[in-house]
Amino acid sequence: MKIAIICPIGDMNRFGYQRLARPCLKSWSAVGDLFLIHSSRADVPFKIKAEYIRDDQTLLPLVDGVEQFDHRVVANNANIGLRVARLAGYDAALTICVNWYVEAATAKSIIAKCQSMLERGMDYDYLFRRMQIKDQLFDSDVASIAAFNLTSDTPISVKVLADKVDVKGASKTRERGYFANEHGAAYIDTGLEVNDAEFADKMQDVRNYEDLLPKRHGVGFDYWLDYFKQRQGALRKSSDTIGAIGKQILALHQPDSFGDRWL
């Protein structure tokens, strides 16, 4: 079984990605082969073993010479990666975000999950999200449709990375809940391991999510702080300790981390 890891990437010099992306992405080599699909014209500030895809189809639009984030470009890049992997003879693929990582033991479970997906003839399957803030892990709270059977002929299209896919024209979305029993197939999200300036920069950059979240278009930092306080307030701290990759992330922790508010 050959597994492709499909990761759309943007400007790796911003949003904390300049610190977090390399260890996160490298961790996935324990699962499969990495495909990085670029939406940004900026150079990647690190080297990693991967197939890099960047052309006119993958790039963000320019307005007055400035790249404008568009979630539809990111989703399309995930679909480009899935097509490339299918044509290259891969059996399964995972679509991931640049600030997710897996530990070695979890990688083995995810491989087994992909094998089971193929053997059972499933078109797709879920991976489960855990959060890391500093040295604290949280229990799984999100089930993302992120595993895909590339040997299946069923039409599947990513609509919003990690959030929404279309299967045979029917919309499927991620699920929220309490999935502590699914830690074996969980990735770890480091999205709150950013400082306030990086977080504000990212929220400004993704402002044209407005077609998805029209009420949140143009809102300021305080709005997003309140929003995340409500959302992250539902997280349950885990007694599990961080592993080898988690310790690498801890070493990169910022003293004014946005996520420290939840510890």
N, C-alpha and C positions, 0 to 999 in steps of 0.2 A: 504494500500500500504506500502510495506517494501522497504526501500532504503538502499543500501550498499554503503559505501564510501571506494573506493579501492585506497590505497596509497602505492606504492613501496617506500621503504626507504633504504638509504645507511648508511654510518657512520654519526651518529648524533652528533659527537663530533667535526666536522669540518665545514668549509664553511659558518659559521654563523648559521647553523642549531641548534647548541647548545643553541642559544638564541631564534631563531624565530620559531622553529618547534612546540614547545609545545602550545603556544597560537594559532598558525595557525590551528593545528590539532584539538584542543579542540573546535574551532569555528564550525567545521563541525558536531558536535554532535547535533546541532539544525536542521540538515537535515536528518541524518540517522546514521547507525551503522558503526563504523570505523574498517577497516581491514588493518593492516600494514604488508606488505610483505617485509622481510629483504633480502637485497643482501649482507650485511656486517656481519662479525663475531663480530664486536665491540658491546659492551653493549650499550643500549640506556640510556642516562644520565637523563631520567625523566620518570615519571609514568603517564600513561593516560589510560582511559578506552577504550580498543580495543581488537580485536582478532589478536594475533601475529602469523605470519606464517614464519617459517625459517627452511629450511632443505637443503639437498644437491642439490635439484633442483633450489633453489632460490639464492644460493650464487655466488658471483663473483669468477672468476678463480684466482688462486694464481700463481705468477711468482716470484721465489726466496723468497717465504714467504710473498709477498706483494700483496694485492688485486688489480686487474687490472680492472678499470671501463670498462663496455661494455654495450652500450645502448640496445643491444639485450636481455641481461639478465633483464634489467629494464622493457622492454616491455613484456617479457615473464612473469615476476612477476605480471604485471597488468592482463595478461590473466589468470594466476593462481588464482588471486583474484576474477576475474569475474566468473570463474568456481566454486570456493568454494561458492560464494554468490548464484549462480544459484541453486546449489545442496542444499543449506540451505533454499531455498524457498523464496528468495528475488525477488521482482518484477522488480526493477530498480537498476541501479548502476551508480555511478559517479567515473571516474578515475581522480585523482588529483595529484598534486605535493606537496611536503612537506612544501613549503613556500607559499602556497596559503591560504587565509582565506575568510570567509563570515561573514557579519554582520547579526544580527537577522532578520531584515526586508527582506534582500536579500534571506535569507534561506527560508522564506515562499514562495517567488516567485519561487525559484528553485524547491521546493517541488511541487508547482502547475504546473511547466513546466514538471516535470516528470509524473505527473498525466495526463496531456494533451498528452504527448508522448504515454502513454499506451492506452488511450481512442481512439486516432487516429490511433493506430496500427503502429506507426513509429518504425523502428529498432533502431534509434539513434537520438540524437539531439545535438545542440551546447550549450556550455556555453561561456560567453564573458569575456575577460580579461580586468581588469583595473590595473594600476600600482600605488603603493604608494611609495613615496620617502619623508622621514621625515614626515611633516604634510600635504604634497601636494598629492592630488589624481589627476589622469589623466583619460581622457575619454577612453572608451573601444576602443581598436584598433585591437583585435584579436578574432576570433571565433574559439574555439577549439571543436573538436568532443570529448565530454567527458561524455555524458549521454547515457546510453544503456538500451534497453528494454530486460530484462532477460526472459520475457515470450515469446519472439519471437524465432522462429527456424532458423532465418537467420544467416548463419555463419559470425561472425565478429571477427577479430583479430587485437589487437593493435600491430603496427609495430614500432612506435616511440611515446613514451608517450607524450600526449598533442599535437602531431604534425601530426601523420599519422595512419590511420587504413585501413584495408582491409574489404570490405563488399561484400560478394558473389564473392570474388576474385578480385574485382575492388578497386583500391587505391583511398582513400579519404584523403585530407589533410586539415589542418587548413587554414582559410582565414584571410587575413589582410585587414583592411579597417577602416572606421569610424563608430562606432556602439553606438553613444551616446544615442540612443533611447532604447538600450538594457541593461541599467544599472541595471534594476530590476532583471536580471538573470546573473549578473556578479560576478565573484570571484575577489579577489584583490591579485595581485602578489607582493611579497616583495623581489623578487630576486635581486634587486639592493641595499637592505639594508645590505650590507656587506662592510667591509673595504678593502682597496687595497690588503692587504696580503691574506685575505680570498678569494677574487676574483681571484687573480693570482694562488692560490693553487687549486681552483676549475677548472680553465681553463687548468692547467697542468694535473689534474686528468682525465679530460674528453678528453685527447688528442687522444684516439683511436676512436673518432667520424670520423676518417679519411675516412671511407668508405662512409659517408654521405657528408662530407665537405673536400674533398681531398686537396683543395688548402689552407686550413687553418691548416693542420697538422704540428705540430712543431713550430707554430708561437709564438711570444713572447707577453708580456703584452701590449706593445705599439700598436700592431696590433689590439688586442681586444678592447683597448681603442678607437681607431679610428672607429672600426666596430660599437661599441655601440653608439658612438657619432652620427654616421649616422643614426642608427636605432632609437635611442631614440629621435633624433631630430624631428621625425615626431609625437611625442606624443603631445597631446593638453591638457593643464592644465584645470582642472575642477574647477568650483566654489563650488562644493560640499565639505562639511567638513567631516573629518574622524569621524567614529563612535567609539563605545566602544572598539572593538577589535583593530581598527586602533590606538587608543590612547595607547593601550598596546604595539603595535609595535613601536610607537613613543618613548615610554619610553626606548626602547632597542636600539635606534638609536646610531650609532657610530660616534664620532666627525670627523673621517676621512673617512666617507662613500663614496664608489665608486659612488653611485647615486647622491651625492650632486652636481656633475658637471652639472646636468640637471635642477637645480633649479634657 
